[in-house]
Structures are given as structure tokens and as C-alpha cells.
Amino acid sequence: MIVASSITAALPFTLAFASGAMFYVVIEELIPEAQSGEHAIAGTVCAVLGFASMMILDVALG
């Protein structure tokens, strides 16, 4: 019972980590255009910033 309550408390954090990991994999591995060219990291950074701003607006505007 103690283990179940501690897992329940950590569930949002583990799900957020898994979501971030999957978002990174999709951007880096499944979209080949993100890796082409000399500025490969810029596409990933811009996608993450766009996603973060979308989430902030979603929470702020309800």
C-alpha cells in the first residue's frame, strides 16, 4: 500500500519525462529534415520552444 501511494505521487513526473523523451525522439530521429544541414540542432530547439509556448498558452488561456 505504501509503494502504491508513492508511485501515484510520482506518476505525473514520470509521464512528463516519458513525453519529453518521446518528443525528442520524434524530432531527432523520425523527421529526417531536422538532421540535414549544418544547423541540425536549431530545428530541435525551435520545435521544443514552440511546443513549450503552446503549452504555456494552453494553460494560461484555459
Biopython code that builds the backbone (N, CA, C, O; Angstrom):
import numpy as np
from Bio.PDB.StructureBuilder import StructureBuilder

atoms = [
    (1, "MET", "N", (0.819, -1.185, 0.000)),
    (1, "MET", "CA", (0.000, 0.000, 0.000)),
    (1, "MET", "C", (0.873, 1.262, 0.000)),
    (1, "MET", "O", (0.532, 2.253, -0.646)),
    (2, "ILE", "N", (1.982, 1.225, 0.715)),
    (2, "ILE", "CA", (2.880, 2.379, 0.750)),
    (2, "ILE", "C", (3.523, 2.579, -0.624)),
    (2, "ILE", "O", (3.674, 3.712, -1.081)),
    (3, "VAL", "N", (3.895, 1.491, -1.273)),
    (3, "VAL", "CA", (4.515, 1.590, -2.588)),
    (3, "VAL", "C", (3.521, 2.148, -3.611)),
    (3, "VAL", "O", (3.891, 2.967, -4.452)),
    (4, "ALA", "N", (2.285, 1.717, -3.542)),
    (4, "ALA", "CA", (1.267, 2.198, -4.488)),
    (4, "ALA", "C", (1.021, 3.690, -4.328)),
    (4, "ALA", "O", (0.833, 4.389, -5.324)),
    (5, "SER", "N", (1.016, 4.187, -3.113)),
    (5, "SER", "CA", (0.788, 5.622, -2.917)),
    (5, "SER", "C", (1.994, 6.443, -3.365)),
    (5, "SER", "O", (1.827, 7.561, -3.852)),
    (6, "SER", "N", (3.197, 5.914, -3.211)),
    (6, "SER", "CA", (4.371, 6.656, -3.676)),
    (6, "SER", "C", (4.464, 6.650, -5.197)),
    (6, "SER", "O", (4.915, 7.633, -5.786)),
    (7, "ILE", "N", (4.050, 5.574, -5.840)),
    (7, "ILE", "CA", (4.033, 5.535, -7.296)),
    (7, "ILE", "C", (2.991, 6.502, -7.836)),
    (7, "ILE", "O", (3.232, 7.170, -8.842)),
    (8, "THR", "N", (1.850, 6.586, -7.192)),
    (8, "THR", "CA", (0.801, 7.507, -7.612)),
    (8, "THR", "C", (1.276, 8.948, -7.511)),
    (8, "THR", "O", (0.931, 9.766, -8.364)),
    (9, "ALA", "N", (2.041, 9.271, -6.514)),
    (9, "ALA", "CA", (2.546, 10.629, -6.350)),
    (9, "ALA", "C", (3.585, 10.978, -7.416)),
    (9, "ALA", "O", (3.687, 12.137, -7.819)),
    (10, "ALA", "N", (4.344, 10.008, -7.870)),
    (10, "ALA", "CA", (5.401, 10.254, -8.855)),
    (10, "ALA", "C", (4.914, 10.102, -10.294)),
    (10, "ALA", "O", (5.663, 10.398, -11.224)),
    (11, "LEU", "N", (3.688, 9.651, -10.498)),
    (11, "LEU", "CA", (3.185, 9.377, -11.837)),
    (11, "LEU", "C", (3.201, 10.587, -12.770)),
    (11, "LEU", "O", (3.613, 10.431, -13.920)),
    (12, "PRO", "N", (2.782, 11.777, -12.353)),
    (12, "PRO", "CA", (2.841, 12.913, -13.290)),
    (12, "PRO", "C", (4.259, 13.236, -13.753)),
    (12, "PRO", "O", (4.465, 13.616, -14.905)),
    (13, "PHE", "N", (5.225, 13.088, -12.868)),
    (13, "PHE", "CA", (6.611, 13.392, -13.223)),
    (13, "PHE", "C", (7.178, 12.355, -14.181)),
    (13, "PHE", "O", (7.887, 12.710, -15.122)),
    (14, "THR", "N", (6.882, 11.096, -13.961)),
    (14, "THR", "CA", (7.374, 10.063, -14.864)),
    (14, "THR", "C", (6.705, 10.156, -16.232)),
    (14, "THR", "O", (7.350, 9.921, -17.254)),
    (15, "LEU", "N", (5.418, 10.496, -16.258)),
    (15, "LEU", "CA", (4.738, 10.669, -17.540)),
    (15, "LEU", "C", (5.266, 11.884, -18.295)),
    (15, "LEU", "O", (5.387, 11.848, -19.520)),
    (16, "ALA", "N", (5.579, 12.948, -17.583)),
    (16, "ALA", "CA", (6.148, 14.132, -18.227)),
    (16, "ALA", "C", (7.526, 13.813, -18.804)),
    (16, "ALA", "O", (7.854, 14.259, -19.903)),
    (17, "PHE", "N", (8.330, 13.052, -18.077)),
    (17, "PHE", "CA", (9.640, 12.658, -18.581)),
    (17, "PHE", "C", (9.511, 11.784, -19.816)),
    (17, "PHE", "O", (10.245, 11.972, -20.786)),
    (18, "ALA", "N", (8.586, 10.830, -19.794)),
    (18, "ALA", "CA", (8.382, 9.952, -20.948)),
    (18, "ALA", "C", (7.895, 10.743, -22.151)),
    (18, "ALA", "O", (8.307, 10.476, -23.279)),
    (19, "SER", "N", (7.025, 11.708, -21.918)),
    (19, "SER", "CA", (6.541, 12.547, -23.006)),
    (19, "SER", "C", (7.672, 13.369, -23.616)),
    (19, "SER", "O", (7.766, 13.475, -24.839)),
    (20, "GLY", "N", (8.513, 13.941, -22.797)),
    (20, "GLY", "CA", (9.652, 14.702, -23.297)),
    (20, "GLY", "C", (10.626, 13.836, -24.069)),
    (20, "GLY", "O", (11.163, 14.260, -25.092)),
    (21, "ALA", "N", (10.858, 12.630, -23.586)),
    (21, "ALA", "CA", (11.756, 11.712, -24.288)),
    (21, "ALA", "C", (11.188, 11.322, -25.646)),
    (21, "ALA", "O", (11.929, 11.260, -26.627)),
    (22, "MET", "N", (9.896, 11.062, -25.720)),
    (22, "MET", "CA", (9.285, 10.710, -26.999)),
    (22, "MET", "C", (9.280, 11.894, -27.956)),
    (22, "MET", "O", (9.473, 11.711, -29.158)),
    (23, "PHE", "N", (9.066, 13.089, -27.455)),
    (23, "PHE", "CA", (9.099, 14.280, -28.289)),
    (23, "PHE", "C", (10.490, 14.461, -28.888)),
    (23, "PHE", "O", (10.619, 14.793, -30.066)),
    (24, "TYR", "N", (11.522, 14.247, -28.094)),
    (24, "TYR", "CA", (12.892, 14.347, -28.582)),
    (24, "TYR", "C", (13.180, 13.298, -29.646)),
    (24, "TYR", "O", (13.802, 13.605, -30.663)),
    (25, "VAL", "N", (12.738, 12.071, -29.428)),
    (25, "VAL", "CA", (12.977, 11.009, -30.399)),
    (25, "VAL", "C", (12.277, 11.314, -31.718)),
    (25, "VAL", "O", (12.850, 11.096, -32.786)),
    (26, "VAL", "N", (11.058, 11.812, -31.656)),
    (26, "VAL", "CA", (10.326, 12.127, -32.875)),
    (26, "VAL", "C", (11.031, 13.223, -33.655)),
    (26, "VAL", "O", (11.174, 13.127, -34.874)),
    (27, "ILE", "N", (11.472, 14.265, -32.961)),
    (27, "ILE", "CA", (12.129, 15.373, -33.647)),
    (27, "ILE", "C", (13.483, 14.946, -34.215)),
    (27, "ILE", "O", (13.808, 15.281, -35.354)),
    (28, "GLU", "N", (14.260, 14.225, -33.448)),
    (28, "GLU", "CA", (15.627, 13.888, -33.863)),
    (28, "GLU", "C", (15.707, 12.721, -34.842)),
    (28, "GLU", "O", (16.550, 12.733, -35.739)),
    (29, "GLU", "N", (14.859, 11.727, -34.693)),
    (29, "GLU", "CA", (15.025, 10.504, -35.470)),
    (29, "GLU", "C", (13.981, 10.323, -36.562)),
    (29, "GLU", "O", (14.309, 9.807, -37.630)),
    (30, "LEU", "N", (12.764, 10.721, -36.338)),
    (30, "LEU", "CA", (11.716, 10.423, -37.302)),
    (30, "LEU", "C", (11.503, 11.523, -38.333)),
    (30, "LEU", "O", (10.851, 11.289, -39.351)),
    (31, "ILE", "N", (12.033, 12.703, -38.095)),
    (31, "ILE", "CA", (11.928, 13.782, -39.069)),
    (31, "ILE", "C", (13.328, 13.997, -39.650)),
    (31, "ILE", "O", (14.140, 14.690, -39.038)),
    (32, "PRO", "N", (13.624, 13.425, -40.804)),
    (32, "PRO", "CA", (14.992, 13.494, -41.328)),
    (32, "PRO", "C", (15.433, 14.904, -41.704)),
    (32, "PRO", "O", (16.629, 15.195, -41.686)),
    (33, "GLU", "N", (14.502, 15.776, -42.041)),
    (33, "GLU", "CA", (14.871, 17.139, -42.391)),
    (33, "GLU", "C", (15.461, 17.892, -41.203)),
    (33, "GLU", "O", (16.197, 18.861, -41.385)),
    (34, "ALA", "N", (15.146, 17.455, -40.002)),
    (34, "ALA", "CA", (15.674, 18.122, -38.808)),
    (34, "ALA", "C", (17.174, 17.864, -38.655)),
    (34, "ALA", "O", (17.860, 18.623, -37.970)),
    (35, "GLN", "N", (17.684, 16.819, -39.274)),
    (35, "GLN", "CA", (19.093, 16.485, -39.147)),
    (35, "GLN", "C", (19.932, 16.927, -40.339)),
    (35, "GLN", "O", (21.160, 16.849, -40.292)),
    (36, "SER", "N", (19.291, 17.387, -41.401)),
    (36, "SER", "CA", (20.064, 17.771, -42.578)),
    (36, "SER", "C", (20.571, 19.198, -42.427)),
    (36, "SER", "O", (19.929, 20.034, -41.792)),
    (37, "GLY", "N", (21.709, 19.460, -43.009)),
    (37, "GLY", "CA", (22.279, 20.796, -42.969)),
    (37, "GLY", "C", (23.225, 20.983, -41.801)),
    (37, "GLY", "O", (23.418, 20.089, -40.978)),
    (38, "GLU", "N", (23.810, 22.167, -41.752)),
    (38, "GLU", "CA", (24.811, 22.439, -40.710)),
    (38, "GLU", "C", (24.199, 22.895, -39.392)),
    (38, "GLU", "O", (24.867, 22.855, -38.359)),
    (39, "HIS", "N", (22.947, 23.325, -39.409)),
    (39, "HIS", "CA", (22.283, 23.786, -38.188)),
    (39, "HIS", "C", (21.221, 22.775, -37.758)),
    (39, "HIS", "O", (20.041, 23.113, -37.653)),
    (40, "ALA", "N", (21.639, 21.552, -37.515)),
    (40, "ALA", "CA", (20.700, 20.483, -37.198)),
    (40, "ALA", "C", (20.046, 20.687, -35.840)),
    (40, "ALA", "O", (18.883, 20.321, -35.669)),
    (41, "ILE", "N", (20.742, 21.251, -34.880)),
    (41, "ILE", "CA", (20.185, 21.412, -33.541)),
    (41, "ILE", "C", (19.166, 22.537, -33.487)),
    (41, "ILE", "O", (18.315, 22.549, -32.598)),
    (42, "ALA", "N", (19.230, 23.476, -34.412)),
    (42, "ALA", "CA", (18.312, 24.619, -34.401)),
    (42, "ALA", "C", (16.869, 24.173, -34.616)),
    (42, "ALA", "O", (15.957, 24.723, -33.998)),
    (43, "GLY", "N", (16.651, 23.199, -35.472)),
    (43, "GLY", "CA", (15.298, 22.691, -35.696)),
    (43, "GLY", "C", (14.714, 22.066, -34.452)),
    (43, "GLY", "O", (13.536, 22.254, -34.150)),
    (44, "THR", "N", (15.531, 21.324, -33.729)),
    (44, "THR", "CA", (15.071, 20.699, -32.493)),
    (44, "THR", "C", (14.754, 21.747, -31.437)),
    (44, "THR", "O", (13.721, 21.673, -30.771)),
    (45, "VAL", "N", (15.635, 22.713, -31.286)),
    (45, "VAL", "CA", (15.422, 23.760, -30.277)),
    (45, "VAL", "C", (14.171, 24.565, -30.595)),
    (45, "VAL", "O", (13.388, 24.868, -29.695)),
    (46, "CYS", "N", (13.975, 24.910, -31.844)),
    (46, "CYS", "CA", (12.790, 25.679, -32.230)),
    (46, "CYS", "C", (11.511, 24.872, -32.031)),
    (46, "CYS", "O", (10.493, 25.426, -31.614)),
    (47, "ALA", "N", (11.546, 23.582, -32.319)),
    (47, "ALA", "CA", (10.369, 22.741, -32.102)),
    (47, "ALA", "C", (10.026, 22.639, -30.620)),
    (47, "ALA", "O", (8.856, 22.703, -30.245)),
    (48, "VAL", "N", (11.034, 22.483, -29.787)),
    (48, "VAL", "CA", (10.801, 22.403, -28.342)),
    (48, "VAL", "C", (10.284, 23.728, -27.806)),
    (48, "VAL", "O", (9.368, 23.746, -26.984)),
    (49, "LEU", "N", (10.860, 24.846, -28.261)),
    (49, "LEU", "CA", (10.373, 26.153, -27.809)),
    (49, "LEU", "C", (8.944, 26.406, -28.281)),
    (49, "LEU", "O", (8.138, 26.963, -27.535)),
    (50, "GLY", "N", (8.626, 26.007, -29.493)),
    (50, "GLY", "CA", (7.264, 26.151, -29.984)),
    (50, "GLY", "C", (6.275, 25.312, -29.191)),
    (50, "GLY", "O", (5.179, 25.771, -28.870)),
    (51, "PHE", "N", (6.664, 24.083, -28.876)),
    (51, "PHE", "CA", (5.797, 23.221, -28.079)),
    (51, "PHE", "C", (5.612, 23.780, -26.676)),
    (51, "PHE", "O", (4.506, 23.764, -26.136)),
    (52, "ALA", "N", (6.698, 24.277, -26.083)),
    (52, "ALA", "CA", (6.603, 24.847, -24.733)),
    (52, "ALA", "C", (5.717, 26.087, -24.714)),
    (52, "ALA", "O", (4.922, 26.267, -23.792)),
    (53, "SER", "N", (5.850, 26.943, -25.725)),
    (53, "SER", "CA", (5.000, 28.137, -25.764)),
    (53, "SER", "C", (3.541, 27.753, -26.002)),
    (53, "SER", "O", (2.641, 28.406, -25.472)),
    (54, "MET", "N", (3.295, 26.716, -26.781)),
    (54, "MET", "CA", (1.924, 26.250, -26.985)),
    (54, "MET", "C", (1.321, 25.739, -25.678)),
    (54, "MET", "O", (0.153, 25.997, -25.389)),
    (55, "MET", "N", (2.111, 25.019, -24.894)),
    (55, "MET", "CA", (1.611, 24.530, -23.617)),
    (55, "MET", "C", (1.368, 25.656, -22.620)),
    (55, "MET", "O", (0.394, 25.630, -21.869)),
    (56, "ILE", "N", (2.249, 26.635, -22.617)),
    (56, "ILE", "CA", (2.065, 27.794, -21.721)),
    (56, "ILE", "C", (0.792, 28.538, -22.092)),
    (56, "ILE", "O", (0.017, 28.910, -21.210)),
    (57, "LEU", "N", (0.565, 28.760, -23.374)),
    (57, "LEU", "CA", (-0.655, 29.436, -23.800)),
    (57, "LEU", "C", (-1.899, 28.613, -23.494)),
    (57, "LEU", "O", (-2.940, 29.170, -23.145)),
    (58, "ASP", "N", (-1.800, 27.288, -23.622)),
    (58, "ASP", "CA", (-2.929, 26.439, -23.317)),
    (58, "ASP", "C", (-3.306, 26.523, -21.840)),
    (58, "ASP", "O", (-4.486, 26.590, -21.496)),
    (59, "VAL", "N", (-2.309, 26.520, -20.982)),
    (59, "VAL", "CA", (-2.566, 26.603, -19.540)),
    (59, "VAL", "C", (-3.034, 28.000, -19.155)),
    (59, "VAL", "O", (-3.946, 28.144, -18.341)),
    (60, "ALA", "N", (-2.420, 29.030, -19.730)),
    (60, "ALA", "CA", (-2.749, 30.399, -19.354)),
    (60, "ALA", "C", (-4.146, 30.809, -19.845)),
    (60, "ALA", "O", (-4.869, 31.520, -19.146)),
    (61, "LEU", "N", (-4.516, 30.362, -21.039)),
    (61, "LEU", "CA", (-5.800, 30.777, -21.600)),
    (61, "LEU", "C", (-6.936, 29.790, -21.315)),
    (61, "LEU", "O", (-8.099, 30.050, -21.624)),
    (62, "GLY", "N", (-6.576, 28.682, -20.734)),
    (62, "GLY", "CA", (-7.579, 27.731, -20.283)),
    (62, "GLY", "C", (-8.173, 26.944, -21.362)),
    (62, "GLY", "O", (-9.036, 26.104, -21.110)),
]
sb = StructureBuilder()
sb.init_structure("model")
sb.init_model(0)
sb.init_chain("A")
sb.init_seg("    ")
for serial, (resi, resn, name, xyz) in enumerate(atoms, 1):
    if name == "N":
        sb.init_residue(resn, " ", resi, " ")
    sb.init_atom(name, np.array(xyz, "f"), 0.0, 1.0, " ", f" {name:<3s}", serial, name[0])
structure = sb.get_structure()
